[in-house]
Amino acid sequence: MLKVFLVEDEVVVREGIKNNIHWEEEGFQFAGEASDGELAYPLIQKNRPDILITDIKMPFMDGLELSRLVKQEMPDVKIIILSGYDEFEYAKEGISIGITDYLVKPISGNQLLEAVKKVGRLVEEEQQQRRFLATFEQERLENTQLARQKFFRSLVSGTKPVSALLKEGREIGMELASNRYNILLFQIFAGDGGEGYDEEENRVTKAIEEMTERIAGVLMIELGLEGWAFILKETGEKELAEVQENFLRRLEETLHSYENVEYFGGLGRPAMRLSELGRCFEEASRAFAYRYLKKRNQVIDSSQEQEEDEQEDIRLNDLDVRQLDRRVAESFLKTGLKSQIPHFLDKYLKSFGEKNIQSMLFRQYMTIDLYFAAVGQVQQIGFEASDLVERCGDFQSMTSVFSTVEQTKEYLTKVLEAALELREDVSQKKYSSLLKDAKAFIQENYDNEEISLNMTAASVNLSPNHFSTIFSQETGQTFIEYLTAVRMDKARELLRGTSMKTAEIAFAVGYKDPHYFSYLFKKTQECTPREFRAGT
């Protein structure tokens, strides 16, 4: 219901307008009144009306001055000026301020009501247009995010020619042409590190994405559970090193104000060609794997990482195997992905030093430690040690496990794969239940025009980005595509099973704008609502 606010210094006129028009019956809410502009302004700020009716000549602050203030702060408010002075100069000044209508006193209640209804229709049309644009933008952003993820995987796989990559990149708003490139893989960790919805993580995610959009030479790809990939590229004004240094500094500054958020990044080595980004991504991934081994709140540069590896030279006699930090393996078992196992294991083994890894005795200690970390993880999520052994084998009966470094590594890979597969089984059940709840929420609220991805994600206790990734992976549809399909199913039922008008059906399935509903119906059903009802 649209809100109307009245400013009139003549008490009789003000009371007549307020009481002689049945506002609610006519579809309006009478939101307040005042005798002059000075008294009215703070009330208008508080009530935020859709339509302001004001006299032009009043003490303390006249209608034109009030209109000017209101338009500066609330440009969407429509203003109807009442005046007993039929003078062109007043009308001209009102037009320059942005007055919607100018009525000359005396005016009857019916005349004023007709003017208010006319302005009300204009307000509703503009609101519908804003809702249309908001829905379109939400759909565009979700589709763009998924398209960028898919494109990035293609980009680093090296399976497409450069000309095709440049063309596809432009189509999704990623201009890739440059002389030099690099890739940064980046992830934030907020709250307790669980999979639940975290408001602070949401805020920092938005802050990083808004900051990135303002920096030339940085392209952002949201990777869902894996964080972000940033393609850094040389620009006409800045060399790659400057772009890289500036972006890392801005990232650190952005995150500095969030006390409960940690981060980790892995940086590749610069590439001269677009076709070398696969190699660059591989190097960044290796550096990124250190997030399970090293302290957080740092970015590991892969060009420095090799130097550090070469300096590792720990003697077995100096290492107390009882102090092996099982938390490193536990951290990976909780949050790592199967695709990350090779990089993690490589860094995990190297972290003990080459000479130690060559020792069969040390490999036995290390294998036992990682094995029991995996057993603890699978038991924590409801499985038994036997479930793990069934998938990877029992090292106690496999003497060949410790024969060589490669055989030990091969067995540890099986242990990690088995543990993560069991964790994924639990996650699938959890996600199945979660998606069931999300779909139920959509079914219950599809007729609410305000339903959104954010609202649905909050209903199942996930962040929007996390929810969007899971939803699209599990259903094969974006949130908007699924919501639209649900609404169109309900619309078909109502078209065939009732005599409701198209505009009424649009409203019943969550669209206040019948034109937008008709557009979507034709787009998705390949016929108009009228044609569907007629069976043609």
C-alpha positions in Angstrom: 0.0 0.0 0.0 1.5 3.4 -1.0 2.1 5.9 1.7 0.8 9.5 1.4 2.0 12.4 3.5 0.2 15.8 3.7 1.6 19.3 4.4 -1.0 22.1 4.6 -1.0 25.2 6.9 -4.8 25.7 6.7 -6.3 23.4 9.4 -9.7 23.2 7.7 -8.2 22.2 4.3 -5.8 19.7 6.0 -8.6 18.1 8.0 -10.8 17.9 5.0 -8.2 16.2 2.8 -7.3 13.8 5.7 -10.9 12.8 6.7 -13.0 13.2 3.5 -11.0 10.8 1.4 -11.2 7.1 2.4 -7.5 6.5 1.9 -7.3 2.7 2.7 -10.4 1.9 0.6 -8.7 3.6 -2.3 -5.5 1.6 -1.7 -3.4 4.2 0.1 -2.0 4.6 3.6 -2.3 8.1 5.1 1.2 8.2 6.7 1.2 11.6 8.4 0.6 15.4 8.3 2.2 18.7 9.3 1.3 22.4 9.2 4.5 23.6 7.5 7.7 22.4 5.8 9.9 22.8 8.8 7.8 20.5 10.9 7.1 18.1 8.0 10.7 17.4 7.0 11.8 15.2 10.0 8.5 13.4 9.8 9.0 12.7 6.1 12.5 11.4 6.8 11.1 9.0 9.4 8.0 7.8 7.5 9.5 7.7 3.9 6.2 8.3 2.0 5.8 7.4 -1.6 3.7 10.5 -2.3 4.0 14.0 -0.8 1.1 16.4 -1.1 2.2 20.0 0.0 0.8 23.5 -0.1 3.1 26.0 -1.8 2.6 29.0 0.5 3.3 28.2 4.2 5.1 29.9 7.1 8.7 28.9 8.2 9.4 26.7 5.2 7.3 26.8 2.0 6.3 23.9 -0.3 9.0 24.5 -2.9 11.8 24.6 -0.3 10.5 21.4 1.3 10.2 19.8 -2.1 13.8 20.6 -2.9 15.0 19.0 0.3 12.9 15.9 -0.1 14.0 15.4 -3.7 17.7 15.7 -2.7 17.4 13.0 -0.1 14.6 10.9 -1.5 14.5 11.3 -5.2 11.9 8.6 -5.7 9.2 10.4 -3.7 6.5 11.9 -6.0 5.3 15.4 -5.1 2.0 17.0 -5.7 2.0 20.8 -5.2 -1.3 22.6 -4.1 -1.4 26.3 -4.7 -3.9 29.1 -4.7 -1.7 31.1 -7.0 -2.1 30.3 -10.6 1.2 31.7 -11.7 3.6 30.3 -14.3 6.7 31.1 -12.2 5.7 28.7 -9.4 4.9 25.9 -11.9 8.2 26.5 -13.7 10.2 26.3 -10.5 8.3 23.2 -9.4 9.2 21.5 -12.7 12.9 22.3 -12.2 12.8 20.7 -8.7 11.1 17.6 -10.1 7.5 18.1 -9.0 5.2 15.4 -10.4 1.9 17.4 -10.5 0.8 21.0 -9.8 -2.8 21.5 -8.7 -4.5 24.9 -8.4 -6.8 25.6 -5.4 -9.7 25.3 -4.8 -9.8 21.6 -5.6 -12.4 19.0 -4.8 -11.7 15.8 -2.9 -12.5 13.8 -6.1 -10.0 15.8 -8.2 -7.3 15.4 -5.6 -8.0 11.7 -5.4 -7.7 11.3 -9.1 -4.4 13.1 -9.1 -3.1 10.9 -6.3 -4.2 7.7 -8.1 -2.5 8.9 -11.3 0.7 9.6 -9.4 0.3 6.3 -7.6 0.2 4.4 -10.8 3.4 6.1 -11.8 5.0 5.1 -8.5 3.9 1.4 -8.9 5.3 1.3 -12.5 8.6 2.6 -11.3 8.7 0.1 -8.5 7.9 -2.7 -10.8 10.6 -1.6 -13.2 13.1 -1.6 -10.3 12.0 -5.1 -9.2 12.4 -6.3 -12.8 15.9 -4.8 -13.0 16.9 -6.3 -9.6 15.7 -9.8 -10.7 17.4 -9.5 -14.0 20.6 -8.4 -12.3 20.5 -11.2 -9.8 20.0 -13.8 -12.6 22.8 -12.1 -14.6 25.2 -12.2 -11.7 24.5 -15.8 -10.8 24.9 -17.0 -14.4 28.1 -14.9 -14.9 29.6 -16.4 -11.7 29.0 -20.0 -13.0 30.2 -19.0 -16.5 33.4 -17.6 -15.1 34.1 -20.8 -13.1 33.6 -22.9 -16.2 35.7 -20.6 -18.3 38.5 -20.6 -15.8 38.7 -24.4 -15.7 38.9 -24.3 -19.5 41.5 -21.5 -19.5 44.0 -23.4 -17.2 43.4 -26.8 -18.9 45.1 -25.6 -22.1 42.5 -27.4 -24.3 41.4 -24.3 -26.3 43.2 -22.1 -28.8 44.1 -18.6 -27.6 41.7 -16.9 -30.1 38.8 -18.8 -28.7 39.8 -18.0 -25.1 40.0 -14.3 -25.9 36.6 -14.3 -27.5 34.9 -16.3 -24.7 36.5 -14.1 -22.1 35.1 -11.0 -23.6 31.6 -12.5 -23.7 31.6 -12.8 -19.9 33.3 -9.5 -19.2 36.9 -10.8 -18.9 39.4 -8.9 -21.2 42.5 -11.2 -21.2 44.8 -9.5 -23.7 48.1 -8.6 -22.0 51.8 -9.0 -22.2 52.3 -10.7 -18.8 50.0 -12.7 -16.4 50.0 -14.4 -13.0 47.5 -16.3 -11.0 46.7 -16.0 -7.3 44.6 -18.6 -5.5 43.1 -17.2 -2.3 40.9 -18.3 0.5 39.5 -16.8 3.7 38.7 -18.7 6.9 36.1 -17.2 9.3 34.4 -18.3 12.5 35.0 -21.8 13.7 36.0 -23.1 10.2 32.8 -25.1 9.9 30.4 -25.2 7.0 27.7 -23.1 8.6 26.6 -19.6 7.6 28.9 -16.9 8.9 27.9 -13.3 8.7 31.4 -12.0 9.0 32.6 -14.2 6.2 29.8 -12.8 4.1 30.9 -9.2 4.9 34.5 -9.8 4.1 33.7 -11.7 0.9 31.6 -8.7 -0.3 34.4 -6.3 0.7 37.0 -8.2 -1.3 34.8 -8.5 -4.3 33.9 -4.8 -4.3 37.6 -3.8 -3.8 38.7 -6.1 -6.7 36.2 -4.6 -9.1 37.8 -1.2 -8.7 41.4 -2.3 -9.5 42.6 -2.4 -13.1 44.5 -5.5 -14.2 42.7 -7.9 -11.8 40.1 -10.4 -12.9 38.2 -12.3 -10.2 36.8 -15.8 -10.5 34.7 -17.1 -7.5 35.5 -20.8 -7.0 32.9 -21.6 -4.3 34.3 -23.8 -1.6 37.9 -23.2 -2.9 37.9 -19.5 -2.5 38.9 -17.3 -5.4 41.2 -17.3 -8.4 42.6 -13.9 -9.4 44.1 -13.4 -12.8 46.7 -10.6 -12.5 47.7 -9.0 -15.8 49.9 -6.2 -16.9 48.1 -3.1 -18.1 49.1 -0.2 -20.3 49.9 1.9 -17.3 51.3 -0.6 -14.8 53.7 -3.5 -15.1 52.7 -6.9 -13.7 54.9 -6.5 -10.6 53.2 -3.2 -9.7 49.7 -4.6 -10.3 50.6 -7.7 -8.2 52.1 -5.7 -5.3 49.2 -3.2 -5.2 46.6 -5.9 -5.2 48.2 -7.9 -2.4 48.6 -4.7 -0.4 44.9 -3.9 -0.9 43.8 -7.4 0.0 45.8 -7.2 3.3 44.3 -3.7 4.1 40.8 -5.0 3.4 41.2 -8.0 5.7 43.0 -6.1 8.5 39.7 -4.7 9.9 38.2 -8.2 10.4 39.6 -9.7 13.6 38.1 -13.2 13.3 39.0 -13.7 9.6 42.2 -15.4 8.5 43.5 -15.9 4.9 46.0 -17.8 2.8 47.1 -17.4 -0.8 49.3 -19.2 -3.3 50.9 -17.2 -6.1 52.2 -18.7 -9.4 55.2 -17.5 -11.5 54.6 -14.8 -14.2 53.6 -16.1 -17.6 54.4 -14.4 -20.9 51.6 -16.0 -22.8 47.9 -16.8 -22.2 48.7 -20.4 -23.2 51.1 -20.6 -20.2 48.4 -20.0 -17.6 48.0 -23.8 -17.1 51.6 -23.9 -15.9 51.0 -20.8 -13.8 47.9 -22.3 -12.2 49.8 -25.5 -11.3 52.5 -23.5 -9.6 49.9 -21.4 -7.7 48.2 -24.6 -6.6 51.4 -26.1 -5.2 52.0 -22.9 -3.3 48.4 -22.8 -2.2 48.7 -26.4 -0.7 50.9 -24.9 2.0 47.7 -23.6 3.7 47.6 -26.9 5.6 51.2 -26.8 6.6 52.1 -23.1 7.3 50.7 -20.4 9.4 47.8 -18.4 7.9 47.6 -14.7 7.0 50.3 -15.0 4.3 50.6 -15.4 0.6 53.2 -18.0 -0.6 55.0 -17.1 -3.8 55.9 -20.3 -5.8 59.1 -18.7 -7.0 60.3 -18.5 -3.4 58.9 -21.8 -2.4 61.5 -23.8 -4.4 64.3 -22.0 -2.6 62.8 -22.8 0.7 62.5 -26.5 -0.2 66.2 -26.7 -1.2 67.2 -25.3 2.2 65.4 -28.0 4.1 67.9 -30.3 5.7 66.7 -31.8 9.0 68.6 -34.7 10.5 66.5 -37.6 11.7 68.4 -37.6 15.1 67.2 -34.0 15.6 63.6 -34.7 15.0 61.4 -36.0 17.8 58.8 -38.1 15.9 56.5 -37.9 18.8 56.1 -34.2 18.0 54.7 -34.8 14.5 51.9 -32.2 14.2 48.8 -34.3 13.5 46.8 -31.1 13.2 48.2 -30.6 9.7 46.7 -33.8 8.4 43.5 -33.3 10.4 43.1 -29.9 8.9 43.4 -31.3 5.4 41.1 -34.2 6.2 38.4 -31.8 7.3 38.5 -29.3 4.5 40.7 -30.6 1.7 39.5 -31.8 -1.7 40.5 -35.0 -3.6 42.0 -32.9 -6.4 44.3 -31.3 -3.9 45.8 -34.5 -2.5 48.9 -34.7 -4.8 49.9 -31.1 -3.9 49.2 -31.5 -0.2 51.1 -34.8 0.1 54.0 -33.5 -1.9 54.3 -30.5 0.5 53.6 -32.6 3.6 56.5 -35.0 2.8 58.9 -32.2 1.8 58.2 -30.4 5.1 60.1 -33.2 7.0 63.2 -32.9 4.8 64.5 -35.1 2.1 66.9 -37.1 4.4 64.1 -38.0 6.8 61.8 -39.2 4.0 64.6 -41.5 2.8 64.5 -43.2 6.2 62.2 -46.3 6.2 61.9 -45.9 10.0 60.7 -42.3 9.7 58.3 -43.3 6.9 56.7 -45.9 9.2 56.2 -43.3 12.0 54.8 -40.8 9.6 52.4 -43.3 7.9 51.1 -44.5 11.3 50.5 -40.9 12.4 48.6 -39.9 9.2 46.7 -43.2 9.3 45.5 -42.6 12.8 44.6 -39.0 11.9 42.4 -40.5 9.1 40.9 -43.1 11.5 40.0 -40.3 13.9 38.4 -38.3 11.2 36.2 -41.1 9.8 35.2 -42.2 13.3 34.2 -38.6 14.1 31.7 -38.6 11.2 30.2 -42.0 12.1 32.3 -44.6 10.3 34.6 -47.4 11.7 38.3 -47.9 11.1 37.3 -51.0 9.1 35.5 -48.8 6.6 38.8 -47.0 5.9 40.8 -50.3 5.8 38.3 -51.7 3.3 39.1 -48.9 0.9 42.8 -48.4 1.3 44.1 -51.7 2.8 45.9 -52.2 6.2 49.5 -51.0 6.2 50.3 -53.5 8.9 49.8 -56.4 6.5 51.4 -54.6 3.5 55.2 -54.8 4.0 55.8 -53.2 0.6 54.2 -49.9 1.8 57.5 -48.8 3.3 59.9 -50.3 0.6 60.3 -47.0 -1.3 59.3 -43.4 -0.9 57.0 -43.7 -3.9 55.2 -46.8 -2.5 54.7 -45.0 0.8 53.3 -42.0 -1.0 51.0 -44.2 -3.1 49.6 -45.8 0.1 49.2 -42.4 1.8 47.3 -41.2 -1.3 44.9 -44.1 -0.9 44.4 -43.3 2.8 43.6 -39.7 2.1 41.3 -40.6 -0.9 39.4 -43.1 1.2 39.0 -40.7 4.1 37.8 -37.9 1.8 35.4 -40.2 0.0 33.8 -41.2 3.3 33.6 -37.6 4.3 32.0 -36.8 0.9 29.4 -39.6 1.5 28.4 -37.8 4.7 28.4 -34.5 2.9 26.2 -35.8 0.1 23.7 -36.9 2.7 23.9 -33.6 4.4 23.6 -31.7 1.2 20.7 -33.9 0.1 18.9 -32.9 3.3 20.0 -29.3 3.0 18.7 -29.1 -0.6 15.5 -30.8 0.4 15.0 -28.0 3.0 15.9 -25.3 0.5 13.5 -26.6 -2.0 10.8 -26.8 0.6 11.5 -23.2 1.5 11.1 -22.2 -2.1 7.9 -24.1 -2.4 6.5 -22.3 0.7 7.7 -18.8 -0.5 7.7 -18.8 -4.3 4.7 -16.4 -4.2 6.8 -13.9 -2.2 8.3 -11.4 -4.6 11.1 -10.7 -2.2 12.4 -14.3 -2.1 16.1 -14.4 -3.1 19.2 -16.5 -3.1 20.4 -14.8 0.1 17.1 -15.4 1.9 17.1 -19.1 0.9 20.7 -19.6 1.8 20.1 -18.1 5.3 17.1 -20.4 5.7 19.5 -23.4 5.5 22.4 -21.8 7.4 24.8 -21.3 4.6 26.5 -18.3 3.0 25.1 -17.3 -0.4 28.3 -18.2 -2.3 28.5 -21.6 -0.7 24.8 -22.3 -1.2 24.9 -21.1 -4.8 27.8 -23.5 -5.6 26.2 -26.5 -3.9 22.7 -25.8 -5.4 24.0 -25.5 -9.0 26.2 -28.6 -8.7 23.5 -30.8 -7.2 20.5 -29.6 -9.2 22.2 -28.6 -12.5 20.3 -25.3 -12.3 21.0 -21.9 -10.9 18.8 -20.7 -8.0 17.0 -18.3 -10.3 16.4 -21.0 -13.0 15.0 -23.3 -10.3 12.8 -20.6 -8.7 11.5 -19.6 -12.2 10.6 -23.2 -13.0 8.7 -23.6 -9.8 6.7 -20.4 -10.5 6.0 -21.4 -14.1 4.7 -24.8 -12.9 2.3 -23.1 -10.5 1.3 -20.6 -13.2 0.4 -23.5 -15.6 -1.7 -25.1 -12.9 -3.6 -21.8 -12.4 -4.0 -21.1 -16.1 -5.5 -24.5 -16.7 -7.4 -25.0 -13.5 -8.9 -21.6 -12.7 -10.5 -18.6 -14.4 -8.0 -16.1 -12.8 -6.8 -13.3 -15.0 -3.2 -13.3 -16.1 -2.3 -10.4 -13.8 -3.8 -12.2 -10.9 -1.8 -15.3 -11.7 1.3 -13.3 -12.0 0.8 -11.9 -8.5 -0.1 -15.4 -7.1 3.2 -16.8 -8.3 5.4 -14.0 -7.1 5.4 -11.4 -9.9 3.9 -8.0 -9.2 4.6 -6.9 -12.8 2.2 -8.9 -15.1 4.3 -7.8 -18.2 7.5 -9.3 -16.8 5.5 -12.5 -15.9 4.2 -12.8 -19.5 7.7 -12.2 -20.8 9.2 -15.0 -18.6 6.3 -17.3 -19.4 6.8 -17.0 -23.1 10.5 -17.3 -22.8 10.3 -20.5 -20.7 7.1 -22.1 -22.1 7.5 -21.0 -25.7 3.9 -19.6 -25.8 2.0 -16.7 -24.1 -0.2 -17.4 -21.0 -3.3 -16.8 -23.3 -2.1 -19.3 -25.8 -1.3 -21.9 -23.1 -4.8 -21.5 -21.6 -6.4 -21.9 -25.0 -4.3 -25.0 -25.6 -2.8 -23.6 -28.8 
